[in-house]
Amino acid sequence: MEDAIVSFEELKRLSGYKLAKRVCEWLEANRIPHLKSASGRPIVSAAVFRQALGEPLGDAQPQPSTRSINLDALDRASTR
């Protein structure tokens, strides 16, 4: 069975950041819904993360993506 929550280690790898605060900022910049644990680490559902990547949930028909890459956020991230 697949994990229901994306691990913090995986979120760090995907975002390129090590600090929980920066990972949360990256999630917000990419409009990926998440919660924060008591320690401030982001908690993201694997299903929500897959949906953010464009994978349809359940029996839903694939919809064309209206999302785009947030180039401003990438630019800011590259200057940190």
C-alpha atoms as an extended CHARMM CRD file, in Angstrom:
* protein
*
        80  EXT
         1         1  MET       CA              0.0000000000        0.0000000000        0.0000000000  PROA      1               0.0000000000
         2         2  GLU       CA              1.2090000000        3.4690000000       -0.8640000000  PROA      2               0.0000000000
         3         3  ASP       CA              1.9370000000        5.9950000000        1.8830000000  PROA      3               0.0000000000
         4         4  ALA       CA             -0.9390000000        8.4190000000        2.4680000000  PROA      4               0.0000000000
         5         5  ILE       CA              1.3900000000       11.2980000000        3.4530000000  PROA      5               0.0000000000
         6         6  VAL       CA              4.3910000000       12.5920000000        1.4930000000  PROA      6               0.0000000000
         7         7  SER       CA              7.4030000000       12.3540000000        3.8010000000  PROA      7               0.0000000000
         8         8  PHE       CA              9.2440000000       15.4880000000        4.8440000000  PROA      8               0.0000000000
         9         9  GLU       CA             12.4130000000       13.9830000000        3.3400000000  PROA      9               0.0000000000
        10        10  GLU       CA             10.6450000000       13.6400000000       -0.0190000000  PROA      10              0.0000000000
        11        11  LEU       CA              9.2740000000       17.1990000000        0.2030000000  PROA      11              0.0000000000
        12        12  LYS       CA             12.8000000000       18.4730000000        0.9030000000  PROA      12              0.0000000000
        13        13  ARG       CA             14.1310000000       16.5660000000       -2.1040000000  PROA      13              0.0000000000
        14        14  LEU       CA             11.3820000000       17.8180000000       -4.4130000000  PROA      14              0.0000000000
        15        15  SER       CA             11.5380000000       21.4470000000       -3.2700000000  PROA      15              0.0000000000
        16        16  GLY       CA             15.2980000000       21.7040000000       -2.9850000000  PROA      16              0.0000000000
        17        17  TYR       CA             14.9980000000       23.2300000000        0.4860000000  PROA      17              0.0000000000
        18        18  LYS       CA             16.0470000000       21.8020000000        3.8480000000  PROA      18              0.0000000000
        19        19  LEU       CA             14.2250000000       24.1220000000        6.2490000000  PROA      19              0.0000000000
        20        20  ALA       CA             10.5690000000       23.4140000000        6.9660000000  PROA      20              0.0000000000
        21        21  LYS       CA              9.7170000000       27.0970000000        6.5590000000  PROA      21              0.0000000000
        22        22  ARG       CA             11.2080000000       27.1680000000        3.0490000000  PROA      22              0.0000000000
        23        23  VAL       CA              9.4770000000       23.9240000000        2.0660000000  PROA      23              0.0000000000
        24        24  CYS       CA              6.1550000000       25.4480000000        3.2130000000  PROA      24              0.0000000000
        25        25  GLU       CA              6.8590000000       28.5750000000        1.1620000000  PROA      25              0.0000000000
        26        26  TRP       CA              7.5590000000       26.3850000000       -1.8760000000  PROA      26              0.0000000000
        27        27  LEU       CA              4.2950000000       24.5010000000       -1.3640000000  PROA      27              0.0000000000
        28        28  GLU       CA              2.4010000000       27.8000000000       -1.0530000000  PROA      28              0.0000000000
        29        29  ALA       CA              4.0770000000       29.2300000000       -4.1770000000  PROA      29              0.0000000000
        30        30  ASN       CA              2.9700000000       26.1340000000       -6.0740000000  PROA      30              0.0000000000
        31        31  ARG       CA             -0.5220000000       26.2350000000       -4.5500000000  PROA      31              0.0000000000
        32        32  ILE       CA             -0.2160000000       22.8000000000       -2.9710000000  PROA      32              0.0000000000
        33        33  PRO       CA             -2.5290000000       22.5230000000        0.0640000000  PROA      33              0.0000000000
        34        34  HSD       CA             -0.7860000000       21.4410000000        3.2500000000  PROA      34              0.0000000000
        35        35  LEU       CA             -1.0280000000       21.5080000000        7.0130000000  PROA      35              0.0000000000
        36        36  LYS       CA              1.7500000000       22.2280000000        9.4920000000  PROA      36              0.0000000000
        37        37  SER       CA              2.7100000000       19.9430000000       12.3400000000  PROA      37              0.0000000000
        38        38  ALA       CA              3.4020000000       21.2950000000       15.8240000000  PROA      38              0.0000000000
        39        39  SER       CA              7.0840000000       21.4720000000       14.8450000000  PROA      39              0.0000000000
        40        40  GLY       CA              6.2550000000       23.5190000000       11.7270000000  PROA      40              0.0000000000
        41        41  ARG       CA              6.9070000000       20.7510000000        9.2230000000  PROA      41              0.0000000000
        42        42  PRO       CA              4.5030000000       20.5570000000        6.2930000000  PROA      42              0.0000000000
        43        43  ILE       CA              2.0460000000       17.6770000000        6.0560000000  PROA      43              0.0000000000
        44        44  VAL       CA              0.8750000000       16.8820000000        2.5230000000  PROA      44              0.0000000000
        45        45  SER       CA             -1.4790000000       14.1540000000        1.3820000000  PROA      45              0.0000000000
        46        46  ALA       CA              0.0550000000       11.9820000000       -1.3250000000  PROA      46              0.0000000000
        47        47  ALA       CA             -3.2450000000       12.1300000000       -3.2480000000  PROA      47              0.0000000000
        48        48  VAL       CA             -3.2740000000       15.9460000000       -3.1390000000  PROA      48              0.0000000000
        49        49  PHE       CA              0.3660000000       16.0470000000       -4.2150000000  PROA      49              0.0000000000
        50        50  ARG       CA             -0.3240000000       13.7090000000       -7.1460000000  PROA      50              0.0000000000
        51        51  GLN       CA             -3.3010000000       15.8760000000       -8.1090000000  PROA      51              0.0000000000
        52        52  ALA       CA             -1.0470000000       18.9700000000       -8.0430000000  PROA      52              0.0000000000
        53        53  LEU       CA              1.2050000000       17.1470000000      -10.4980000000  PROA      53              0.0000000000
        54        54  GLY       CA             -1.7770000000       16.7030000000      -12.8230000000  PROA      54              0.0000000000
        55        55  GLU       CA             -2.8430000000       13.1630000000      -11.9840000000  PROA      55              0.0000000000
        56        56  PRO       CA             -6.6370000000       12.7980000000      -11.8440000000  PROA      56              0.0000000000
        57        57  LEU       CA             -8.1660000000       11.4860000000       -8.6250000000  PROA      57              0.0000000000
        58        58  GLY       CA            -10.2390000000        8.3010000000       -8.7240000000  PROA      58              0.0000000000
        59        59  ASP       CA            -12.5730000000        7.9140000000      -11.6970000000  PROA      59              0.0000000000
        60        60  ALA       CA            -12.3660000000       11.5530000000      -12.7250000000  PROA      60              0.0000000000
        61        61  GLN       CA            -11.6990000000       12.2810000000      -16.3540000000  PROA      61              0.0000000000
        62        62  PRO       CA             -8.3930000000       14.0270000000      -17.0320000000  PROA      62              0.0000000000
        63        63  GLN       CA             -8.8100000000       17.7860000000      -17.2530000000  PROA      63              0.0000000000
        64        64  PRO       CA             -6.4550000000       20.0590000000      -19.1340000000  PROA      64              0.0000000000
        65        65  SER       CA             -4.1790000000       21.8280000000      -16.7070000000  PROA      65              0.0000000000
        66        66  THR       CA             -4.7120000000       25.5400000000      -16.2100000000  PROA      66              0.0000000000
        67        67  ARG       CA             -1.7430000000       25.7470000000      -13.8850000000  PROA      67              0.0000000000
        68        68  SER       CA              1.5870000000       27.1220000000      -14.9060000000  PROA      68              0.0000000000
        69        69  ILE       CA              5.0520000000       27.2460000000      -13.4750000000  PROA      69              0.0000000000
        70        70  ASN       CA              5.5330000000       30.0780000000      -11.0070000000  PROA      70              0.0000000000
        71        71  LEU       CA              8.6290000000       31.6030000000      -12.6000000000  PROA      71              0.0000000000
        72        72  ASP       CA              8.8300000000       34.4010000000      -10.0210000000  PROA      72              0.0000000000
        73        73  ALA       CA              9.0610000000       31.8400000000       -7.2080000000  PROA      73              0.0000000000
        74        74  LEU       CA             11.7250000000       29.8830000000       -9.0950000000  PROA      74              0.0000000000
        75        75  ASP       CA             13.6900000000       33.0730000000       -9.6770000000  PROA      75              0.0000000000
        76        76  ARG       CA             13.4910000000       34.0140000000       -5.9870000000  PROA      76              0.0000000000
        77        77  ALA       CA             14.4820000000       30.4830000000       -4.9920000000  PROA      77              0.0000000000
        78        78  SER       CA             17.5650000000       30.5370000000       -7.2030000000  PROA      78              0.0000000000
        79        79  THR       CA             18.8190000000       33.7200000000       -5.5300000000  PROA      79              0.0000000000
        80        80  ARG       CA             18.6180000000       32.3270000000       -1.9720000000  PROA      80              0.0000000000
